[in-house]
Amino acid sequence: MDLRIRTAFMLYAFAVFGLFLVVAPWTPIWNRAMLALLPTSIGTWVMSGWARGVISGLGALDLLVALQVAREFWGQMQSEG
């Protein structure tokens, strides 16, 4: 039971964090959140299109990990049932 709860939590965490990283850099929320960093060199880097793409790519990798965890979770459910 403990393993199933931990696996379900990992699935949830990776999926939510991955979805956030894929979507957030392209929303107005990202622009408002990064305004505090704009006077620095990091601010201009984070606002660039390729940096947003890299961050979205990390989110896509998180979603792939979530898919792998879902497969593992499904296998656990099949073996127990």
Secondary structure as UniProt FT lines:
FT   HELIX           2..23
FT   HELIX           24..26
FT   HELIX           28..34
FT   HELIX           35..37
FT   TURN            38..39
FT   HELIX           41..47
FT   HELIX           49..80
//
